[in-house]
Amino acid sequence: MKLIECVPNFSEGRDLAVVDAIRDRIAAVPGVSVLHVTSDASHNRSVITFVAPAESMADAAVAAIRAARDHIDLTRHEGVHPRIGAADVVPFVPLDGATMDDCIAIAREVGQRVGDELGIPVYLYERAATRASRRNLADVRRGGFESLRVAITSDPARAPDFGPARVHPTAGAVAIGARPFLIAFNAYIGDSGNLRAARDIARAVRESSGGLRAVKALGLEVNGQAQVSMNLADIEQTSLATAYAAVEHEARERGLEIVWSELIGLLPERAAFELSSRALRLRDDISAHVLERAVFAKRREQSMSDYLESVASADAVPGGGSVAAIAGALGAALVSMVAGLTIGRDRYATVDAKMREIQRDALDISHELQTLARRDAEAYARVTDARRLPHRTPYENVARNVAMHDALLGAIDVPLSVARCAARTVVLVSAVAERGNSNAISDAGVAALLARAACTGAAYNVRVNASALRDSTDAEGPVKEAIALSAETEALAASVAKRVWAAI
């Protein structure tokens, strides 16, 4: 799975009901996890950090910008932070399995949709920029909303990349980009009487004035205090530890000190570890000494072994039905992987759109099969509960038979759904085996085998539960469908196997 981080900045930090409404709109998109929300009343700005698979990210980002458009009126906005839009900045950051190219593609897709669907002008910045003059966010945002409102209609250099050549009347414009990890960090050096010193320190440490590479800094007055506000745009070039030390040095040169500091949003753990290592003057990596990391790694290692032990136990649950569903989920996950290894590569440009569609479908199937694995255990429990019902009297016997009949129909429905998912999976497998990245052909072959096993195993469960029904006519349709799906899946899996053997 390709995982992407998005860290949109919104021009609202005082009305938390608005911030909650935007957060809820983001969280409602399937596959999205909202990780952190921070709001600042002085800046009148909020930052929401969320992650999502690459195939869900564009929908989530558009939903976020739409919500900001619906809830924020920039003509009434006041705050010390520069801004051009209600959804001011929307950056994408590659995480597990993703690349910067993936983020650039998403930024441009979102930009196109925001311009077309929401009527908001879009400026692409950082790695997604189409013009060198727009790589720097500060240049894109120069002059703020009020200046852009005039310049966008008269200055060709301020024409947007997408959307109308006029600001949205209340939502302004939006900067959308792709970038590495950025750390937003503020250091406070006393009351507002030190504002001039804060501005001098910011000038000394920021790259544009000859300071630290990839560091942007401003001196601001916030709540009566002097703040050095920094964005570390590339922590591979300048780490948080280095930036902190530089501000601390500049403050001491002026007879001041850092009174307190704050982080906005989340940061990679390696940045915190580096700070700790430097403070302790360690010679090795502090991460190797962190208890929680060792515990988490052990738990992750044990999760699969715990499941296998539960299958191997004398308990009937999880049984063959659940295992068939898990096999299918693994097969669908492999399909997603092969599609992901195809997307974005020049050699496979003609099938890029198709592979994105396949990847989305495969992930949906994998998630559905994981749910069905749990439902299979629940269906078995209902059958067991029905068997335990008393049946001493004629009335109790009738009630028990009805409960058993209903429970068995449920126990038929779940594996039939598994068989249908597996059959859909093997169709996707065939497509990626034929048109996907040839370096992953063996992975497609394994996916076909897993889909075949899932479908056949599910058909077994449909048949055995149907045979337990007193009136088997209710199950004739499901049994026929399951057997047909099994035969179709087996045939298609066999054709994939031939393709794989011929290719390797």
C-alpha positions in Angstrom: 0.0 0.0 0.0 1.2 3.5 -0.8 0.6 5.8 2.2 0.5 9.5 1.8 0.4 12.2 4.5 -1.5 15.5 3.9 -1.0 18.5 6.2 -3.5 21.2 5.1 -3.4 24.6 6.8 -6.8 26.4 7.2 -7.4 30.1 7.9 -9.4 29.5 11.0 -8.1 29.0 14.5 -10.7 30.6 16.7 -14.0 29.0 15.8 -13.3 25.4 16.8 -16.8 24.3 15.5 -15.6 25.2 12.0 -12.3 23.3 12.5 -14.3 20.3 13.8 -16.6 20.4 10.7 -13.6 20.4 8.4 -12.0 17.5 10.3 -15.2 15.5 10.2 -15.5 16.0 6.4 -12.0 14.6 6.0 -12.5 11.7 8.4 -15.7 10.7 6.5 -13.7 9.7 3.4 -13.1 5.9 3.5 -9.5 4.9 4.2 -8.5 8.2 5.9 -7.1 8.5 9.4 -7.0 11.9 11.0 -3.9 11.9 13.2 -3.6 15.4 14.7 -5.4 18.8 14.8 -3.8 22.0 16.2 -5.4 25.5 16.2 -3.8 28.8 17.1 -6.0 31.8 17.8 -3.3 34.5 17.3 -2.3 33.1 13.9 -6.1 32.3 13.4 -4.9 29.1 11.7 -5.4 25.4 12.1 -3.4 22.5 10.8 -5.0 19.0 10.3 -2.7 16.1 9.7 -4.2 13.0 8.1 -2.9 10.0 6.2 -4.6 7.9 3.5 -3.8 5.3 0.8 -2.8 7.0 -2.4 -6.0 6.0 -4.1 -8.1 7.8 -1.4 -6.0 10.9 -0.9 -7.4 13.0 -3.7 -11.0 12.6 -2.5 -10.0 13.4 1.1 -8.0 16.6 0.0 -10.9 17.8 -2.2 -13.3 17.2 0.7 -11.1 19.2 3.0 -10.9 22.2 0.6 -14.6 22.0 -0.1 -15.3 22.1 3.6 -13.1 25.1 4.1 -14.8 26.9 1.2 -18.2 26.2 2.8 -17.3 27.4 6.3 -14.6 30.1 6.1 -15.0 33.7 4.8 -11.6 35.1 4.1 -12.9 38.6 3.8 -13.5 38.5 7.6 -10.3 36.8 8.5 -7.7 38.4 10.7 -4.5 36.8 11.9 -0.7 37.3 12.0 0.1 34.5 9.6 0.3 35.1 5.8 -2.5 33.5 3.8 -4.2 33.5 0.4 -7.0 31.1 1.0 -9.5 29.5 3.4 -7.7 26.3 2.7 -4.4 28.1 2.4 -1.8 25.4 1.9 -2.4 21.7 1.0 0.9 19.7 0.9 1.3 16.0 0.2 4.2 14.0 1.7 5.2 10.5 0.7 5.2 7.8 3.5 5.4 4.0 3.4 5.6 2.7 -0.2 5.0 6.1 -1.8 7.3 8.3 -3.8 7.6 12.0 -4.4 6.3 11.4 -7.9 3.1 9.8 -6.4 2.6 13.0 -4.4 3.2 15.3 -7.4 0.6 13.3 -9.4 -1.9 13.6 -6.5 -1.2 17.4 -6.1 -1.9 18.0 -9.8 -5.0 15.8 -9.8 -6.4 17.6 -6.7 -5.5 21.0 -8.3 -7.4 20.2 -11.4 -10.5 19.1 -9.4 -10.4 22.1 -7.1 -10.3 24.4 -10.0 -13.0 22.6 -12.0 -15.3 21.5 -9.2 -14.9 24.3 -6.6 -14.1 27.3 -8.7 -11.0 28.1 -6.6 -7.7 29.2 -8.3 -4.9 26.8 -7.6 -1.1 27.5 -7.4 1.2 24.4 -7.5 4.3 24.8 -5.3 7.4 23.0 -4.1 8.0 19.7 -6.0 4.7 20.0 -7.8 5.4 23.4 -9.2 5.2 23.9 -12.9 7.2 27.1 -12.8 10.5 27.7 -11.0 9.1 30.9 -9.6 6.5 29.0 -7.6 8.7 26.4 -5.9 9.0 28.7 -2.8 5.7 28.9 -1.0 6.5 32.4 0.3 6.7 33.6 -3.3 3.3 32.1 -4.1 1.7 33.7 -1.0 3.5 37.0 -1.3 1.2 39.9 -0.5 -1.6 37.7 0.8 -5.2 37.4 -0.2 -5.7 41.2 -0.5 -2.8 41.6 -2.9 -3.7 38.5 -5.0 -7.3 39.6 -5.4 -6.0 42.4 -7.6 -2.9 40.8 -9.1 -4.5 37.6 -10.4 -6.6 39.5 -12.9 -3.8 41.9 -14.1 -0.4 40.2 -13.7 0.3 37.2 -16.1 2.9 36.0 -13.6 0.1 35.5 -11.0 -2.2 33.5 -13.3 -3.2 30.2 -11.5 -2.2 26.7 -12.6 -5.8 25.6 -12.4 -9.2 27.3 -11.9 -10.5 30.7 -12.8 -8.2 33.8 -13.1 -10.0 35.4 -10.1 -10.0 34.6 -6.5 -13.0 32.9 -5.0 -15.0 35.7 -3.2 -14.8 34.1 0.2 -12.4 31.2 -0.1 -9.6 33.0 -2.0 -7.0 30.7 -3.6 -5.1 27.7 -2.5 -1.5 26.5 -2.8 -1.2 22.8 -3.4 2.1 21.0 -3.4 4.3 18.0 -2.8 7.2 18.1 -0.5 9.4 16.1 2.0 8.6 16.2 5.7 8.3 19.7 7.1 8.6 20.6 10.7 6.7 23.7 11.9 8.5 25.0 15.0 8.2 28.2 17.0 10.6 29.5 19.6 9.7 32.2 22.1 12.3 34.6 23.4 10.4 36.7 25.9 7.8 39.5 25.7 7.0 41.7 22.7 9.8 44.1 23.7 12.1 41.5 22.0 10.2 41.5 18.7 13.1 43.3 16.9 15.5 40.6 18.2 13.1 37.9 17.0 13.0 39.4 13.5 16.8 39.7 13.5 17.2 36.0 14.6 14.7 34.9 12.0 16.7 36.8 9.4 20.0 35.2 10.6 18.7 31.6 10.4 16.5 31.5 7.3 18.0 30.4 4.0 16.8 33.4 2.0 19.1 35.6 4.1 22.1 33.3 3.9 21.3 31.2 6.9 20.4 27.5 7.2 19.4 25.5 4.2 15.7 24.8 3.7 14.7 26.9 6.7 12.1 29.6 6.5 11.7 32.0 9.4 9.8 35.0 10.6 9.8 37.2 13.7 6.3 37.7 15.0 4.4 39.1 18.0 2.0 36.5 19.3 -0.1 37.0 22.4 2.3 39.7 23.7 5.4 37.5 23.1 8.2 37.6 20.6 8.2 34.5 18.5 10.7 33.1 16.0 8.4 31.1 13.7 10.2 28.5 11.5 9.4 26.0 8.9 12.1 23.4 8.3 11.3 22.5 4.7 13.7 19.6 4.4 15.0 18.0 7.6 17.6 16.0 5.6 19.3 19.4 4.9 18.7 21.0 8.2 17.5 19.0 11.2 15.4 20.2 14.1 18.4 19.9 16.4 20.5 22.1 14.2 17.7 24.7 13.8 17.1 24.8 17.6 20.8 25.2 18.3 21.1 28.1 15.8 18.2 30.0 17.3 19.6 29.4 20.8 23.0 30.7 19.7 21.5 33.8 18.0 19.4 34.5 21.1 22.4 34.3 23.5 24.4 36.6 21.2 21.7 39.2 22.0 21.6 38.5 25.7 18.3 36.5 25.4 17.3 32.8 25.7 14.6 30.5 24.4 11.9 30.7 27.1 9.7 28.0 25.6 8.9 26.5 22.2 6.2 24.6 20.4 5.7 22.2 17.6 2.8 22.5 15.2 1.5 19.2 14.0 3.5 16.0 13.9 7.1 15.3 13.2 9.1 12.1 12.2 10.4 10.3 15.3 13.9 10.4 14.0 13.9 14.2 14.5 13.0 13.8 18.2 15.5 11.0 18.6 18.2 13.2 17.1 17.5 16.0 19.6 17.6 13.5 22.4 20.9 12.0 21.2 22.5 15.4 20.9 21.3 16.5 24.3 22.7 13.3 25.9 25.8 13.3 23.7 25.2 9.7 22.8 27.5 7.9 20.4 24.8 5.4 19.2 21.2 5.8 18.0 18.8 6.4 20.8 16.0 4.7 19.0 17.6 1.3 19.8 17.0 2.1 23.5 13.3 3.0 23.3 11.2 0.5 25.2 7.9 1.2 23.4 9.4 0.6 20.0 10.8 -2.7 21.1 7.4 -3.7 22.5 5.5 -2.6 19.4 7.9 -4.5 17.1 7.4 -7.6 19.2 3.6 -7.3 19.1 3.6 -6.8 15.4 5.8 -9.9 15.0 3.4 -11.9 17.3 0.1 -10.8 15.7 0.4 -13.3 12.8 1.7 -16.0 15.0 -1.2 -15.4 17.4 -3.7 -15.9 14.5 -1.9 -19.0 13.3 -2.0 -20.4 16.9 -5.7 -19.7 17.1 -6.3 -21.5 13.9 -4.2 -24.5 15.0 -6.0 -24.8 18.3 -8.8 -27.3 19.0 -11.4 -24.5 18.8 -13.6 -24.5 15.7 -13.2 -20.8 15.3 -11.4 -19.4 13.3 -11.9 -22.3 10.8 -11.8 -22.9 7.2 -14.2 -20.2 6.2 -12.3 -17.5 8.0 -9.0 -18.8 6.6 -10.4 -18.8 3.1 -11.4 -15.2 3.5 -7.9 -14.2 4.8 -6.3 -16.1 1.8 -8.5 -14.0 -0.5 -7.6 -10.8 1.3 -3.9 -11.6 0.9 -4.5 -12.3 -2.8 -6.3 -9.0 -3.3 -3.5 -7.1 -1.4 -1.0 -8.6 -3.8 -3.0 -7.4 -6.7 -2.9 -3.9 -5.2 0.9 -4.2 -4.9 1.4 -5.3 -8.5 -0.8 -2.4 -9.7 1.1 0.0 -7.5 4.4 -1.2 -9.0 3.0 -0.4 -12.4 1.5 3.1 -11.7 3.7 6.1 -12.5 6.2 4.2 -14.7 6.8 5.6 -18.2 6.9 2.1 -19.7 3.3 1.4 -18.5 1.9 4.9 -19.2 -0.8 3.6 -21.4 -2.3 1.4 -18.6 -1.7 3.9 -15.8 -5.4 4.9 -15.4 -6.5 1.2 -15.5 -3.9 0.2 -12.9 -5.1 2.9 -10.6 -8.7 1.6 -11.0 -7.5 -1.9 -10.3 -5.6 -0.8 -7.2 -8.7 0.8 -5.8 -10.8 -2.2 -6.5 -8.3 -4.6 -5.1 -8.0 -2.7 -1.8 -11.8 -2.5 -1.5 -12.0 -6.3 -1.9 -9.2 -6.9 0.5 -10.9 -4.8 3.2 -14.2 -6.5 2.5 -12.7 -10.0 2.8 -11.1 -9.1 6.1 -14.5 -8.1 7.4 -16.0 -11.4 6.0 -13.3 -13.3 8.0 -14.7 -11.8 11.2 -18.3 -12.3 10.1 -17.6 -16.0 9.3 -16.7 -16.6 13.0 -19.9 -14.7 14.1 -22.0 -16.8 11.7 -20.6 -20.0 13.2 -21.3 -18.7 16.7 -25.0 -18.1 15.7 -25.3 -21.7 14.5 -23.7 -23.0 17.7 -26.1 -20.8 19.8 -29.1 -22.1 17.8 -28.0 -25.7 18.4 -27.9 -25.1 22.1 -31.5 -23.9 22.3 -33.8 -26.2 24.3 -36.0 -28.6 22.3 -37.9 -30.6 24.9 -41.4 -29.5 23.9 -42.9 -29.2 20.4 -43.0 -25.4 20.7 -39.3 -25.3 21.7 -38.4 -27.7 18.9 -40.1 -25.5 16.3 -38.4 -22.4 17.6 -35.0 -24.2 17.6 -35.5 -25.4 14.0 -36.4 -21.9 12.9 -33.3 -20.4 14.6 -31.1 -23.2 13.1 -32.5 -22.5 9.6 -31.9 -18.8 9.8 -28.4 -19.3 11.3 -27.4 -21.7 8.6 -28.7 -19.4 5.9 -26.4 -16.7 7.4 -23.5 -19.2 7.5 -24.2 -19.8 3.8 -24.4 -16.2 2.9 -20.9 -15.3 4.3 -18.8 -17.8 2.4 -20.9 -17.1 -0.7 -19.8 -13.4 -0.4 -16.2 -14.6 0.0 -16.5 -16.6 -3.2 -17.8 -13.6 -5.0 -15.0 -11.4 -3.8 -12.4 -14.1 -4.7 -13.9 -14.4 -8.2 -13.6 -10.6 -8.6 -10.0 -10.8 -7.4 -8.9 -13.3 -10.0 -10.3 -11.1 -12.8 -8.1 -8.3 -11.5 -5.2 -10.7 -11.2 -5.6 -11.7 -14.8 -5.4 -8.0 -15.8 -2.3 -7.2 -13.8 -0.6 -10.4 -15.0 -1.3 -9.4 -18.6 -0.6 -5.7 -18.5 1.1 -4.9 -15.2 4.7 -4.6 -14.3 6.4 -7.7 -15.7 8.9 -7.7 -12.8 6.0 -8.6 -10.5 4.5 -11.5 -12.6 5.3 -14.1 -9.9 3.4 -12.0 -7.4 0.4 -12.0 -9.7 0.7 -15.8 -9.9 0.6 -16.1 -6.1 -2.4 -13.8 -6.0 -4.2 -16.1 -8.4 -3.4 -19.1 -6.3 -4.7 -17.4 -3.2 -7.9 -16.2 -5.0 -8.5 -19.8 -6.3 -8.0 -21.2 -2.8 -10.3 -18.6 -1.3 -13.1 -19.3 -3.8 -12.9 -23.1 -3.6 -12.7 -23.0 0.2 -15.7 -20.7 0.4 -17.6 -23.0 -2.0 -16.9 -25.9 0.4 -18.4 -24.0 3.3 -21.5 -23.0 1.3 -22.0 -26.7 0.4 -21.5 -28.1 3.9 -23.7 -25.6 5.6 -26.4 -26.1 2.9 -26.3 -29.9 3.6 -27.2 -29.2 7.2 -30.5 -27.5 6.3 -33.7 -29.4 6.7 -35.1 -27.8 3.6 -32.2 -27.7 1.2 -34.2 -26.0 -1.5 -33.5 -22.7 0.1 -29.8 -23.2 -0.6 -30.0 -24.6 -4.1 -29.3 -21.2 -5.7 -26.3 -20.3 -3.5 -24.8 -23.8 -3.9 -25.0 -23.6 -7.7 -23.6 -20.1 -7.7 -20.7 -21.1 -5.4 -19.8 -24.1 -7.5 -19.9 -22.0 -10.7 -17.8 -19.3 -9.2 -15.3 -21.9 -8.1 -15.1 -23.4 -11.6 -14.7 -20.0 -13.2 -12.0 -18.9 -10.7 -10.1 -22.1 -11.2 -10.1 -21.8 -14.9 -8.9 -18.1 -14.8 -6.3 -18.9 -12.2 -5.0 -21.7 -14.4 -4.6 -19.3 -17.3 -2.7 -16.9 -15.1 -0.5 -19.8 -14.0 0.4 -20.6 -17.7 1.3 -16.9 -18.3 3.5 -16.9 -15.2 5.3 -20.1 -16.1 5.9 -18.8 -19.6 7.3 -15.5 -18.3 9.7 -16.8 -15.6 
